[in-house]
Amino acid sequence: MLLLVIRTAILYAVTMISMRAMGKRQIGQLQPFELVVILIISEMATIGVQNNGMPLLNSLLPIITITVLQIAIALINLKSEKFRLLVCGRPSFVIRGGEILEEQMRRLRLNTNDLLEQLRAKGYFDVAEVEYALMETNGQLSVLPRADKRPVQPADLQIQPEHEAPAVTLIIDGKIQWQHLKTLGHNEAWLQKKLAKHSISSAEQVFFMSIDYQGDVFCQLKSQGANKAAGSPPPFREGAQFAPAASGQGCTQKEH
């Protein structure tokens, strides 16, 4: 039993390292050959777990070999466009100029119902609203709507919006994100002062805290004591111009 646990732990660790080494991809973003690699690795790991009589190296060696080959192919893909086209193929239009391309759909073995399903997933329930639809090499559909059906953009209204940047997390589940704090040019004293302003004595009381590019702070406290069953306290937003009543107290002071 102990041997089985050790074998499983080793194979699990090697498999996770292999997946991590091959890069971050969602299942829907995988190229066909990448999906095959994952299936082979999972099969080799399963054989190693189920067959205690087989040397562990018989499973580890194929997993490592496939991982190295996959990384090598990925690196060649970055350097060679011809190799990338050979391995991944090229995107294909299935709708061009508002016209469904039957020949392309037959070549891709894509039927009309599949096309309509993917269009609905993109938010287009009427094919007449689509100007171009491109089937990507990973099987995802990219859609460009007709000019009169697309959402209004700031440029259409001759508006120049301010530069935006993602909000930065400061505290997650009571743990201060030191690297983020340093990147923002702040220190622990600044953060403690910010917490003290709202009668929070320690970062450990905070479930989540972030600050956006305008300096607006969002903070959600942890559930504590007898209030755990009732859920977390309502969050507060410092710097927001308004906050919904259900969101607790909204501070009006802007962070500088």
N, C-alpha and C positions, 0 to 999 in steps of 0.2 A: 504493500500500500504506500509506504514511504517513497519507494522507488518511483511509483507512478506519479506521486505528487511532485517529486523533484524533476522528472522528465517533462511533465506538463508545464511547470514553472519555467524551465529552461527554454522550451519551445515557444512558450508564450512571449518570453522576453525577446528572443531572437526574432520572432515574427513582428512584434511591435517595433523593434529597432529597424527592421527591414522596411516596414511601411513608412516609418518616419524618414528614413534615408531616401526613399523614392519621392518625397515631396508631399505637399498638401493638396489633395484633390477630393471633391465631393464625388459620390458615385455617379451622379448625372453628368459630371465633367470629364469622366474617364474616357480615354481613347479605347477602341476595341482591344488593342494589344495589351493595354494596361490592365483592363478587366481580366484578360486571360492570365496575366502574371499573378494577379491577386488570387484567382481561383486555384492556380497551380500551387502557390505557396500555402494556401489554406489546406489544400489536400495533403501536401507533404507533412504539414504539422499534425493533421488528424491521424495520418498513418503512424507517425512517431509516437503519438499518445496511445493509440489503440493496441499497437503491437509491442509489448514489453520485451519480446524475444529478439527484436531487431535492434542492432546497435544504434544508439542515438545519433551518431555521426552520419548514418545513412539518411536521416531527415535533415540534419543541420547543413550538410554540405550542399545538397540541391537548393535549399532556401538561400544560402549565402551566394551560391553561383548565380541564381536567377536575379538576386538583388544587384549584384555587380553588373550583370549584363543589362539590366533595366536602367541602371544609372549611366552606363556607357552609351546606351541608345539615346537616353535623354540629352546627354552632352553632345552627341553627334547631331541630334535634332536642332540644337541651338546654333550649331556651326554651319550645317549644310541644308539648304532649302530643298535640294533635289531629294536628299534622303528623307527629309520630313514629309515631302509629298508622297514618297514611296510607302512610308510607314503609316502615315495618318490620312493620306488622301487630301482632297481640297473641298472647300465649301461649295455648295451648289444652290442656285436659285430655283425655288419651286413656284414662286410668284414674281413676275417681273412686269412693271408697268401696269399693275392691276390685273394681269392675265395669269391664270394658273397654267403652268407648263406641264402638260400631260406626259411628254416624253421623259422629262427629268424625273417625274414622280414614278414612272415605270422603272427607270434605271435604278432609282433608290429603293424600289419596292415599297413605296409609300402610297397607301390608298387615301381616298378623299376623307374618310372618317378620321383617320389618324391626323391628317393635316388640320382639319377643323378642330379636333381635340387640342392640338398644340396651340392653335390660334386662340382658342378660348382660355387656355392656361395663361396666355400672355395678355388677356383682357379684351380680345377682339372677337365678338360674337357674330360679326357680319364680315364675310370675306371681302365685301365691296369696300370696306374701310382700309384695306391693306394695299399699299403701293408695291412694296417689295417684301419678300420672305426668303430668308437664306437658311438652308439646312447646314449647320456647322458640322465639322468632322466628328464631334462627340455626340451627334444626334440631336442636339438642341436646336430650336428654331429661333432665329433672330428676325424681328419684324420691324419694318419701317412703315408707319401708317401714311395715308394720304395727308397732304399738307393741311387740308381743311378739317381733318379729324384728329390731329395731334394736339396735345395739351398746349395751352398758351405759355410761351417762354418770356422771361423778362425782356429779352431783346425785341420781341414783337411789340412790346409796350414802350420801347426805348427807355428802359430802366437799367441802370448800372448797379447791380446788387453789390453789397460789401463782400469782401473775401471771407470765406468760411473755412473752418477747420473742425475736425472731429472733437467731441468732448473727451476730456482726459479723466480717467478714473484716479481718485485720490485714496479711497479706502474701499476694500472689498472684504466683507465678512470680518470686520474688526482688524484687518491687516493693512497697514499703511503701504501704499505703493511708492516706495522710496525713489525709484528711478524716474517715475512720472513727476514726482514732486521736485526732484532735482532738475529735470528738463524744463519745468515751468519757471525755474529760478527762485523757488521758495524753499523754506526749511521747515523743520518740525515746529519751531516756535510760531511761525505764521499759521500753520494748520491748527495748533492748539488754541491760538487766539480766535481763530474762526469757529472752532467748536465751543469754546467758552462763551462766545457771544450768544449761543443758543442753549446754554446751561448743560452742555455735554462735557463731562469731566475727562473722558477717555475715548480714544479711537475704538476701543474694544466694544463700545456701546453702539457703534455704527455698523449697519448692515451693508450700506452702499453709499458712496459719496463721489460726486464728479463735478468738474467745472468745465464750462464750454468756452469757446473762443472769445465771447464777449465778457467773460468773467462771471457769468451766472452760475450759482452753485445749486446742485440738487443733492439732498441728503435724506436718507431713509434709515431710521433707527431699528435696532433689533427688537424682537419680541422679548420681553423680560418678565420674570416672576409669574405672578398669577395672570398676567395679561397674554401669556403665550397662546392660550386657546383662542383668544380673540384676534390673533394675527398681529402683524407689525403695526406700530403707530403710524399715523399719516405722515408722509414726507413733507419737508419744507423746501421752498425754493427761494434762495436769496439772490436778489438782483432781477428776478423776473418782473415784468411790468404788471402781470396779473397772474393769479393762481386760482384754479377751480376750488370751490368750497370743500369738495371731498378730498382735496390734496393737503389739507391742514393749513398751517400758517404760511403765508407768502410774504417774505421780507421785501422791502422796497429799496433797500440800499444797494447801490451798484458796487461791485467789487472793482477796486482800482489797483 
